[in-house]
Amino acid sequence: MNNKFQNLGSHFVFHTSCNTTANLTPPFYAKINFTKSLSGGKILGIKTSQSITFLFFKNTELEEPKKLVVEDETLNKQTISTFLFKDEIYSSTSPPTLLIGYKSGIIAHIDCFDEKVLGIYNFEEKNKNIHKATSVSHLITLPDSKNNEVLALFEDSTMIKYSVNTQSQNTFFNEKLKKFEAKINFDKALNKFKHKTKTKNNIRYSSYITELKPEFSHFYAYTQDSTIQNPLAYYKFNHRTISDIAVKKHSLFAKIAPRDFSDTEITVLAFTSLDGYLVLFELSKMKPILSYKARFGGINSLSFSENCELVALSGQDDCITVINLLSLTAICCEGHRSFVSRAIFQTIPTPGQEDHVNFKSDYIRVVGAALDGKISFWDLYKNDFQGNKASSLPESMQPLQLSASTMSMTKMSNPAHLEQIKDAVGSIEICENILAQCSYDGLIATYVIKDLTENDIIKPAVAESDANKNLYLSSAKPSETQNETEKEQEDNENPTFQKQDSNIDYKFEQREYENENSTVSHAMEHFEETTGKFKKVSPSRPFAHLKSSNAKP
């Protein structure tokens, strides 16, 4: 199957770039994360090994950057391993805050604007003791707690849950967890924890070990104290390296869960591993729901669609696999020549015309980034996820076990657009119409994904059997009059300006360059974190890849 519906070359526009190479440590690419305000502003957080820098956007206009400076004796000695904006949306009454994980195992909660430390977790200040002295690889907030509980993934495939609302520590639980962890072994013969489930001293312990379904094997413990103290819960999984995690709450998960689930809405813990698995658990009781085994190598990341019906996996098989959890079918996107580092869903940006509405409802877009130095766009036709939903859903008490080698899978070989990047792409994030990518050379680049217009839809003379597939998109070149009008509007909206504060002195200019498809505006600046200044970059490199498209009509 070929993706033949869009030519996105003129709709994917280079915006600005940021150099972070001075502060990078292996794996040699920065981490990025977005949050947005109720008034329409956006903040892009950029993590290097020693610091976090914020880029502020008003719509698509870049405002002054800011480097996070936290005056704390404990944290200033630490190396940052990961971070997350606690809330996806902030306001004037609820300012953005940051959760930061460190290689030492410490986790901190920090106010982005005031730069105050709101809390430090997994650390005992009195004795300077780190309870779990293992690098933090991921942080996520839990929807059931209104984002006031955070789940930390450590490098040894352990997860620990904390409350950000308390600094009080459960010393007794921490001591018991060390003894509990020492007994854990996923070999039944060597496992010293002999109870499947037991409760002692207000601590609930449980284990699930199976040789037939080893991907579901796990241990967990949680405190039943009425007083909220950290940590709240502990989880250990039978996976070499867990690469990505997500927690989602949705009624759809009740439809794919084993029949002994009675809840109509389930909160699911999902993770991927370098063992090649996607695994879903019901979070509160840690009951397994579903597993999927890749055809080759590990799975690097996962992402759910808005309605949680689809999950996109980026793999070491150079593919993006999109699984429909209701029909239990998949589409395999084959277009990269190296590991796919991340794949995420993006709402197709369209105005309100009828044809565009049809396209938006019938298709779903997946954006992938890979170590071959390319970002790919795939517009997937929803009807291609074929399957008998009624018979596919589980009728037994057992969790589903899926495999790429046995399930129904459609292959797609031609993306709607391939964007060539200078170096291997480590990750991508999208916030509305802004896409950010970080590459192995230490550069962060942002792109504006423009809305499609009426001129971008071309209906073929000969209709196909499915009327909904008669939507072809191309890069229609606007007239010279339109270009002049757009240029005047952009000059008025985005004039050259100079801003200063005590730390940063930079200049931001809006420029225009001509490619063969259309005149597009670009922010031709290069922000260097070490100097706190923007530097001019040559237009030849960032725009060379916009001169052609890989889409085939």
N, C-alpha and C positions, 0 to 999 in steps of 0.2 A: 504494500500500500504506500502511495506517495502523498505527501502533504503538498498540495498544489493551490492553496487558496490565497496566499499573501506574498507580496513583495514588500518587506518592511524596511528596506534600505533607507528611505527618506523619512521614516517615522521613528527611527532609533538614532538619536542625535547626541553626539558627544557634548558634555557640559563642562566638566572641570576635573582636575586630577590633583592628587595629594601625594607627596613623597614621604614615606615612612622608613626608608632603608636604614637610617642611622641607628634605629632602636629595635631592629628585628633579631629574633633568635629562631632556631628551628621550630616549626617547619617553614620559616622564611616567608610567611605572608601574614598580614594583619587580620584582625577579626573586626567585623562591622555589624552594627545593629541600629535600627531606626526606632524613633518614637515620634508622635505627631500631636499637635495641640488642637483643641476644639475650634480655634480661630483659623486653622489651615496651615500653620507653620509646621516645619519638620526639623528634627535634629538627627543627624547622622553621627553616631559614635564610632570612633576609630581606635582600636586597641593595638598598641605595640607592646613590647615586653616590659617597658618601664612606665608607660603613661597612657592616658586616654585623651583624645582631642575631639572636640565637638565642632561639626560644621552645621551652621544654621541656614535653613532655607525658608524664604517667604514665597510660597507657591514654587516657582522654579528659580527664583532669584537668590543667589548665594549672598548671605550676609557675613558678618565678621566671624572668624573661627575663634575658638577658645580652648585652651589647654587646661585640663583638670589638675588642680594643685591642691593636694590634701596634706595639711600639716598634722601628721600623726607619726609618732616615733616608731610604732610597731609596723604600720603599713608602708612607710617610706623605705624600709629595708627589704620589702617583698618584690618578687617578680610576678607580674600579672599573667595569668594563664587564660582567663575567659571573663566575659562580662555580659550583662543583660540589663536593658531598661526594665525596671520593675513593672511599669504599666505601658501598654501600647499607646494610650492617649493620656495627655496631661492637660491641665488648665491653670488659670491664675490662682485658683484656690487649692489646687492639688498639683504642685510643681513636680517636674520629672526627678526621679531618683534612680540610682544605679546600684545593681548588685554586681560585685566584683569577686572573682575567684582567683586565688593565688597558687603558685606551684607548691608552696609550703603546706597547703590545705586550708588556710584561713579564708573566710568569706566575710566580706564587708558590705554594709549598706550605706550609701553616701548620697547626700543631696547634691544634685548637679550644679545648681546655681550658687548656693551658699557654701558649697564645698565642705560641709560639716559631716562628720562620721555619725551616722544614726544608729549603727550597731555593728558589732564584730562577733562572728559565730565560729564554732569549732576551735575556740581559743580561750584559755583560762588566763586572765590578766594577772592574777595574783602570783601564780607560779610560772608564768610565761610558757604554758604547756599547750601544745597543739594536740587535740584528741585523736584526730585522723590525719596523720602526717603524710598525706598522699596528694599529688597535684589534682586540682579541680579542673575537669575538662569541659563540663557543661553546667549551666544553671537554667532552671525553668520555674515559673510560678504556677500555682495550682488554682484552677478556676473555682473550685468549691470553697476556697478560702478568701475569695475576692482579692487574689494575688498577695495575700499576707502570709502565705506559706511558700517556701522555696524548696525545690528538690535539687540537690547537688549530686552530680555524677562525678565520681573520682576515677582516676586512670585504671584502677584495678577492678573495674566493673561493679563497684559498690555504689549504692545510692543512699543518701541520708537526707531526711526531711527536717527543716528548721522553720520556726516561726520568727518573722521579722519584727513582731510586736513585743518581744521580750528579750532581755539580756540574761534572764535567770537561767542557770544551768542545772541540769539533773545529774549531779555527780555520781549518784548510785547507778543510774542507767548507763552512763559512760563506762563505768567500771565493768558492769555486767556485759556490755557489748564487746569489750576486749576479750573477755573469757569466751563469749559466744562465738566470736570470730575465729578464735583459736581452734574451736571444735569443728568448724565447717570443712567439709570435704565432699566433693560431688561423686567420689567413688564410694559406693555403699559400704564396701568392706572397710574403708578407712575412716568413714564418717563417725565422729564421736558423739554427735547429737542424735540420740536414739529415739526421740519423740517426734511424731509428726506435728503435734500441737500440744502446748502446755502453757499454763499461766502460773507464775510465781512472783510474789512481791510486786504485784500490779504491773508486771511485764508479760506480754503475750509473745510467745515464741512459736514459730511454725516453719515447717520445711516441706518441700515437694521434690522428691528425687525419683526420676524414672529413666530407665535405660532405653525404653521404646520411643520416648519423646524427650530427648535430653535438652532440647532448646527451652523447654518449660521448667527445668529444674531450678529451684531457687530456695533461699532461706530469707526469712524476714522476722523482725521483732519490733514491737511498738509499746510505748508506755500507756497505761490506762489511768494514770494519775489525773485527777480533776484540775490540778494546778498546771498551767501551761509553762513548761520548762523545756529547754533545748538539750539534746535533740528530741524530736517527736517520734521518729521511726527510722528503721535501718533495713536495707534490702541488699541481697547479694545474689548474683546471677551466674549461671553456668556458661559464661561466654568469655572468650579470651580478651577481646576489647570491644566495648560498646562504643559505637561511633557517633550516635545521635539519639536524642530522646524527645518525646512530646507527650503532653497530657491534654486530652480533649474530653469534653462532656457533650454527649449528643444522643438523641433517641435512636439513631441509626444503629448504634452498637448493640442495642438490645435485640435487633433483628438477626445479627450474625452470632450472638452468644449462644452457648449450649442451652438446652431447654430448661435447665434447672434455675436459670436466672429469672427472677420475677419482676425486677425493676423495669420501668418503661424508659428510663433514661440512665445511662451508665457512664461513669467516668473511667476512661481508659488510659493506662500507661502503655505507650508504644515506644519501642526502641529498635535500632538496627545495630548489627555487629559486623566486625571484620571476619567472622565465621561464615558470613553470607546469609544471615537470617534477619527477617522482620518478625517481631513478636509483639502480640497484644495481650495485656492482662487487664482484668477488672481491678482497679486500684485499691479499693477499700479492703477487700478480702484476698487479693492477689490470686484470683482464679484465672487460669489461662483461657483465652478466647480463640486466638488464631496465630498461626505461624506460616511464614512463607520462606522457602529456600531458593536462593538465586542459582542460576545455572552455572556460574563461575565466579570465584573470588568473593571478596567482601562487599558489603553495602555501606556506602559512605554517609548517606544522609536520608532523611525522610521528610515529607511535607504532605499535609492533608489539604484537600480542597475545602472551600468554605462550608459546604454541607456535609463534610466528612465521608462522602460516598467514595471518593477517589483518594489514593495515596500514591505519591510520586517518589520513586527510589532512584538514587544515583549510585551507580555501581562500578566496580573494578573490572567489569566485563565491557567497559566503554559504552554502556547503554543507559538510557533512562527508561525505567519500567514503571508504567502507570497501571495500578490495579484497581478495578471496580470491586468494592467489598460486598456489593449486593448481588451482582451477576457472577462474581468470582471469575472474571475474565480479565485480560490485560492487553495493553498495547506496549510493544517494545520499540523504542525510538533509537535507531541505529544511525548515527551520523558523526560521532566523535572517533578520534584515533588514539585516545588514551583514557585513563580513569576519569569518570565524571565525578567531580567533587561535590556538586550540589545541584538539586533540581527543585524548583518552586513553582507554585501556581500564580498566574497573574490575570486579573480581570481585563478582558480585552477592551481597550479604551475607545469608545465610540460615542458619537453624538446620538440624538434621538430619532434619526431617520428609521423608517420601517425596516428597510433591508438590513441595516446595521443591528437593529434589535433582534431580527431573526438570526443573524450570524452569531450574536452574543449568546443567544439562548441555545443554539444548536452546537456550539463549539466551546471548547475549553482550552486555554493556553497554558503550556508548560514552558518554563525557561530553564535551560541547563547551562552549567559552567564546567569546563573540563581542563585537564592538564595539557591538552593539545593546544591551549591558547585560544580557545573559541568559546563564544556564548551562542547558544542555539535557541531558536524560538520554534515551538511546535504547536500548531492549532489542531486539536484532536476533535474529530467528529464524534459526538456522544453516542450515536447509533452504532458505531463500530465496536462498542463494548457489548458484544452479543452474549446471550446466555439466558437460560430459563431460571428466572429469579425464584420462582415458587419452589422448584425442586432443588435448587442449589443451596438453599439455606439449611443449616444443621437441624436434624430431627432427633439427634441423640444427646446424651449428656457429656459427650466428649468434645474437646476443642477442635477447630478445623486445622488441618495440616495441608498447606498448599505448596506446590513446587513448580518452578519454571519449566521443568522437564515434562510435567504431566498436565498442567492447566491449559485452557484455551488461550492462545496468545496471538495477536496480530502484529506483524512487523511493519514498521514505518521507516523508510530510508532517506527521505528528503525533507529537511526542515523548511519552515517558511522563510527563515533567514538565519545566516551564520555570520556572526560578528567576529572578525579576527582581532585578537589582542596580542600585544607584543610578547607576553610571557604566559606561562601556565597560570590558570585562574584558580585561586584557592577557594573562593566563595562568592556568592552574590546575595543581595537582599533587595527587595522592592517595597517602596512605600508610595502607594497611589501611582503617579506617573514618573517617579524618580527611581531609576535602577542604579545601584552601586555595586561595583565589583572590586575585589582585591586580588592582585596577582603576585607571583613569586618574586618579582623584582622589587617588591615593596611599594608599588604604586596602588593608590586608590583612585578609581575613575568613576564619575557619575554620568548618567545619560538621561535624557528626557525622552520618554515614549509619547509621541504626539498622537492626538486623536485622529482617527480616520475620517475622511470627508466623503461627500457624495461622489467626487471624481475618482475615488479609490475603488469603486465597485464597478466591475465590468461583467456583464452577463453574456455568456457565450451564445453564439447563434443557434447551436444545436443543444437542446436541453438533454440532461442526463436523466436516468431513470428516477432518481430521487431529486425532486424539485428543490429541496433544501440545500443541495450541494451546488446549486447554480450561482454561487457567489465567488467571484474571482477578484482579487485585490491587486492593484498595481500602484506604482509610484507615478502618479499623474503630475506632469510638470506644470506648475502654475504659470499664468501669463505674466509678462513683464510688468503690466499694470498692477497685478496682484502683488508681485514681489516688491514694487516700489511702495505700495500702500503698507504692506507688512513691515517693510524696513522703517518707514516713518513711525509706525506705531511702536516698534521695538526700541527705536532711538528715544522716543518720549518716555517709554516705560522703564528702560534700563540704561540711563545715561552713565557715562564714566563718572566715578566718584572716588573720593579718598576718605578713609576712615582711620582713626587712630585711637588706641587706648594705651595703658601703661605697659602692655606686653607685646602688642602687635601693631605693625604698620604695613598695610598692604594696599594694593591698587587692583581694582576689578574692572575689566572692560568687557563690553559686549561687542563681539566682532561678527562679521558675516563672510562666508566663503561659498563659492559656487561649486556644486558638483553637477554631474550630468542629469540628475533627476530634478533638483529644485534648489532654490536658494534657502539655506538654513542658517540659523544663528547659533553661535557657539561661545561658550565662556572659555576663552583661550588663556587660561591661567593655570599655573602649576604651584600648588601650595606645598612648601617645604616645612615640615614640622620643626626641624632643628633650628631654623632661623625665624619661624613665625611669619614668613613673607611669601607672597605669590611670585612666581617666576614665569616669564614668557616661555611658551613652548612652541615649537615649529608646527604650523598647520599641516605640513606634509605627512607626518607620521600618524596623528590621530584620525585624519580624514581619508587616508589612502584606501582604507577598506570600505568606504562608503560609495566608491565609484561603480561597484557592481554588486549584484545580489545572486545568491545561490538558488533562489526560488525558481522553479520550472513551471510554466503555465500548462 
